[in-house]
């Protein structure tokens, strides 16, 4: 497998960011691409409606509207894009000849014992595809972690968002390939919860300072779980 990173400058909501595209290419011709432009396309509300979460507003929205009766006549700026950048992106799969690799739903589970084993790490990288502070109303982030081991490689694509005093989301897609296998296992878990519910488990002050989705991923309820296998030849 070949790992390559390509930088591109992109501006979102007047915030300029250096964003990145990551590709893993298999000798059989299958390409796994994780790129920010495709991820942002999955922020459109019309995409993946069946697994998209309900829309949220900032914590002070109700109070602001109540204090301004004229606000009811204001038009929606953009009702097509999720302002929290919540993306249902699960990676882009293709073949070098332009065709799509065969995929099939799977009930198989990731081998967590193998993944947690302290084998030598041949290569590791963490790539930030995008970050945004949601106009000082929280934090949204999309990252990729790549780990190459002696017998397999593993990729974690993680989107997570904290909307201050409103909601938290952690959307993980994991890719696993054992070298003796002819396929890639893709496992997706969408977890989300409200600030009110989480504050019953974690002090509110700590919740407001969380800057890593990994800190709360395991205590968030799982809303969507998808698993499939991608054939390499």
Number of C-alpha atoms within 10 A of each C-alpha: 14 9 14 11 14 10 12 13 9 15 10 10 9 7 10 10 15 13 19 21 19 18 19 18 17 16 12 13 16 24 22 19 20 23 23 22 14 16 22 18 15 21 21 20 19 12 16 14 11 8 12 20 19 8 10 12 13 15 14 12 9 10 9 11 12 11 9 9 9 9 11 9 7 7 8 7 7 8 10 12 17 20 17 24 24 26 24 24 24 21 18 14 18 16 17 13 8 10 11 14 15 13 16 10 12 14 10 12 10 15 9 8 8 11 15 8 8 9 11 9 11 10 12 13 10 13 16 16 24 21 19 19 15 18 10 9 18 22 21 24 22 23 19 22 15 18 17 18 17 12 11 15 21 18 20 19 22 25 26 28 27 27 23 19 18 18 20 24 24 27 26 25 22 21 24 20 19 15 14 8 11 13 19 21 23 25 22 21 17 24 22 22 18 15 19 12 12 18 15 9 10 13 10 14 9 9 19 15 11 15 15 15 20 12 10 19 20 11 14 17 13 16 14 15 14 13 19 18 21 21 16 18 13
